[in-house]
Amino acid sequence: MKALTDKLFTVKYVEDTGHPHIEIVDQTVCATKCKGKYCTHFCPAGVYEWNEEQKKTLVSFGNCIECGACSIGCPFDNIACHTPRGGFGAQFKHG
């Protein structure tokens, strides 16, 4: 049986550059209210990264595996997550 990391490596992502499916609603919430930078910890795919120099959360859509953690993980409800349009998003080889 394959290890989970081996299976995750086979996930392909077709990015919809015209309609990103994840966005930070208000970057000032990340900069001023969120002391724990929780999204950088709960996302299993490493989609979120806090950039101290820019004082904002960077979002790497290409890493997203559409697990749904971001829709419930932010204690400030500051992440808008939508299902990608048809033909875009994560494609699982070993569902």
Phi and psi restraints in degrees (value plus and minus 20) as a CYANA .aco file:
   2 LYS   PHI     -95.2   -55.2
   2 LYS   PSI     127.0   167.0
   3 ALA   PHI     -91.8   -51.8
   3 ALA   PSI     134.4   174.4
   4 LEU   PHI     -76.7   -36.7
   4 LEU   PSI     -62.5   -22.5
   5 THR   PHI     -83.8   -43.8
   5 THR   PSI     -53.9   -13.9
   6 ASP   PHI     -85.0   -45.0
   6 ASP   PSI     -59.9   -19.9
   7 LYS   PHI     -89.2   -49.2
   7 LYS   PSI     -61.9   -21.9
   8 LEU   PHI     -83.9   -43.9
   8 LEU   PSI     -50.5   -10.5
   9 PHE   PHI     -83.1   -43.1
   9 PHE   PSI     -45.2    -5.2
  10 THR   PHI    -106.1   -66.1
  10 THR   PSI     -25.9    14.1
  11 VAL   PHI     -89.8   -49.8
  11 VAL   PSI     108.2   148.2
  12 LYS   PHI    -127.9   -87.9
  12 LYS   PSI     129.4   169.4
  13 TYR   PHI    -148.6  -108.6
  13 TYR   PSI     104.6   144.6
  14 VAL   PHI    -122.7   -82.7
  14 VAL   PSI      87.6   127.6
  15 GLU   PHI     -98.7   -58.7
  15 GLU   PSI     114.2   154.2
  16 ASP   PHI    -120.2   -80.2
  16 ASP   PSI      69.3   109.3
  17 THR   PHI     -86.7   -46.7
  17 THR   PSI     -40.9    -0.9
  18 GLY   PHI    -100.9   -60.9
  18 GLY   PSI     -43.1    -3.1
  19 HIS   PHI    -161.9  -121.9
  19 HIS   PSI      59.7    99.7
  20 PRO   PHI     -80.3   -40.3
  20 PRO   PSI     117.2   157.2
  21 HIS   PHI    -112.0   -72.0
  21 HIS   PSI     -24.8    15.2
  22 ILE   PHI    -150.7  -110.7
  22 ILE   PSI     115.0   155.0
  23 GLU   PHI    -169.3  -129.3
  23 GLU   PSI     130.0   170.0
  24 ILE   PHI    -102.3   -62.3
  24 ILE   PSI     103.4   143.4
  25 VAL   PHI     -86.2   -46.2
  25 VAL   PSI     -67.1   -27.1
  26 ASP   PHI    -163.9  -123.9
  26 ASP   PSI      88.0   128.0
  27 GLN   PHI     -84.1   -44.1
  27 GLN   PSI     -45.1    -5.1
  28 THR   PHI     -87.2   -47.2
  28 THR   PSI     -48.4    -8.4
  29 VAL   PHI     -84.0   -44.0
  29 VAL   PSI     -64.4   -24.4
  30 CYS   PHI     -82.1   -42.1
  30 CYS   PSI     -60.6   -20.6
  31 ALA   PHI     -96.2   -56.2
  31 ALA   PSI     -53.8   -13.8
  32 THR   PHI    -131.0   -91.0
  32 THR   PSI     -56.7   -16.7
  33 LYS   PHI    -115.6   -75.6
  33 LYS   PSI     -56.3   -16.3
  34 CYS   PHI    -107.3   -67.3
  34 CYS   PSI      77.3   117.3
  35 LYS   PHI    -100.2   -60.2
  35 LYS   PSI     -48.2    -8.2
  36 GLY   PHI    -109.8   -69.8
  36 GLY   PSI     -28.5    11.5
  37 LYS   PHI      26.2    66.2
  37 LYS   PSI      33.9    73.9
  38 TYR   PHI     -77.9   -37.9
  38 TYR   PSI     -58.9   -18.9
  39 CYS   PHI     -81.7   -41.7
  39 CYS   PSI     -47.1    -7.1
  40 THR   PHI     -93.7   -53.7
  40 THR   PSI     -29.7    10.3
  41 HIS   PHI    -128.4   -88.4
  41 HIS   PSI     -59.6   -19.6
  42 PHE   PHI    -102.9   -62.9
  42 PHE   PSI     -39.1     0.9
  43 CYS   PHI     -97.3   -57.3
  43 CYS   PSI      96.9   136.9
  44 PRO   PHI     -90.5   -50.5
  44 PRO   PSI     -36.3     3.7
  45 ALA   PHI    -122.0   -82.0
  45 ALA   PSI     -18.4    21.6
  46 GLY   PHI      47.4    87.4
  46 GLY   PSI      16.6    56.6
  47 VAL   PHI     -89.8   -49.8
  47 VAL   PSI     -52.8   -12.8
  48 TYR   PHI    -126.0   -86.0
  48 TYR   PSI     118.6   158.6
  49 GLU   PHI    -161.6  -121.6
  49 GLU   PSI     108.6   148.6
  50 TRP   PHI    -102.8   -62.8
  50 TRP   PSI     106.4   146.4
  51 ASN   PHI    -125.0   -85.0
  51 ASN   PSI      86.1   126.1
  52 GLU   PHI     -84.0   -44.0
  52 GLU   PSI     -58.1   -18.1
  53 GLU   PHI     -85.2   -45.2
  53 GLU   PSI     -63.6   -23.6
  54 GLN   PHI    -106.4   -66.4
  54 GLN   PSI     -31.2     8.8
  55 LYS   PHI      35.6    75.6
  55 LYS   PSI      28.6    68.6
  56 LYS   PHI    -174.5  -134.5
  56 LYS   PSI     140.6   180.6
  57 THR   PHI    -110.1   -70.1
  57 THR   PSI     104.3   144.3
  58 LEU   PHI    -111.5   -71.5
  58 LEU   PSI     121.9   161.9
  59 VAL   PHI    -138.6   -98.6
  59 VAL   PSI     100.0   140.0
  60 SER   PHI    -121.9   -81.9
  60 SER   PSI      69.2   109.2
  61 PHE   PHI     -78.3   -38.3
  61 PHE   PSI     -53.1   -13.1
  62 GLY   PHI     -83.7   -43.7
  62 GLY   PSI     -37.6     2.4
  63 ASN   PHI    -107.3   -67.3
  63 ASN   PSI     -34.9     5.1
  64 CYS   PHI     -83.2   -43.2
  64 CYS   PSI     112.4   152.4
  65 ILE   PHI    -130.6   -90.6
  65 ILE   PSI      -8.9    31.1
  66 GLU   PHI      35.0    75.0
  66 GLU   PSI      25.4    65.4
  67 CYS   PHI    -101.3   -61.3
  67 CYS   PSI     -40.8    -0.8
  68 GLY   PHI      72.5   112.5
  68 GLY   PSI     -20.8    19.2
  69 ALA   PHI     -80.6   -40.6
  69 ALA   PSI     -56.1   -16.1
  70 CYS   PHI     -89.5   -49.5
  70 CYS   PSI     -45.6    -5.6
  71 SER   PHI     -93.3   -53.3
  71 SER   PSI     -37.2     2.8
  72 ILE   PHI    -141.7  -101.7
  72 ILE   PSI     -32.5     7.5
  73 GLY   PHI    -102.6   -62.6
  73 GLY   PSI     -47.8    -7.8
  74 CYS   PHI     -99.9   -59.9
  74 CYS   PSI      98.1   138.1
  75 PRO   PHI     -88.6   -48.6
  75 PRO   PSI     -30.9     9.1
  76 PHE   PHI    -124.4   -84.4
  76 PHE   PSI     -15.4    24.6
  77 ASP   PHI      30.4    70.4
  77 ASP   PSI      26.8    66.8
  78 ASN   PHI    -126.8   -86.8
  78 ASN   PSI     -10.1    29.9
  79 ILE   PHI    -138.0   -98.0
  79 ILE   PSI     100.7   140.7
  80 ALA   PHI    -115.4   -75.4
  80 ALA   PSI      98.5   138.5
  81 CYS   PHI    -144.9  -104.9
  81 CYS   PSI     106.3   146.3
  82 HIS   PHI    -146.2  -106.2
  82 HIS   PSI     137.3   177.3
  83 THR   PHI     -89.3   -49.3
  83 THR   PSI     112.3   152.3
  84 PRO   PHI     -82.4   -42.4
  84 PRO   PSI     134.0   174.0
  85 ARG   PHI     -81.8   -41.8
  85 ARG   PSI     138.7   178.7
  86 GLY   PHI     -73.3   -33.3
  86 GLY   PSI     114.8   154.8
  87 GLY   PHI      68.2   108.2
  87 GLY   PSI     -29.0    11.0
  88 PHE   PHI    -135.5   -95.5
  88 PHE   PSI     146.4   186.4
  89 GLY   PHI      79.3   119.3
  89 GLY   PSI    -180.4  -140.4
  90 ALA   PHI     -97.1   -57.1
  90 ALA   PSI     120.5   160.5
  91 GLN   PHI    -144.8  -104.8
  91 GLN   PSI      96.0   136.0
  92 PHE   PHI    -114.8   -74.8
  92 PHE   PSI     110.2   150.2
  93 LYS   PHI    -107.3   -67.3
  93 LYS   PSI     -55.3   -15.3
  94 HIS   PHI    -139.1   -99.1
  94 HIS   PSI      37.4    77.4
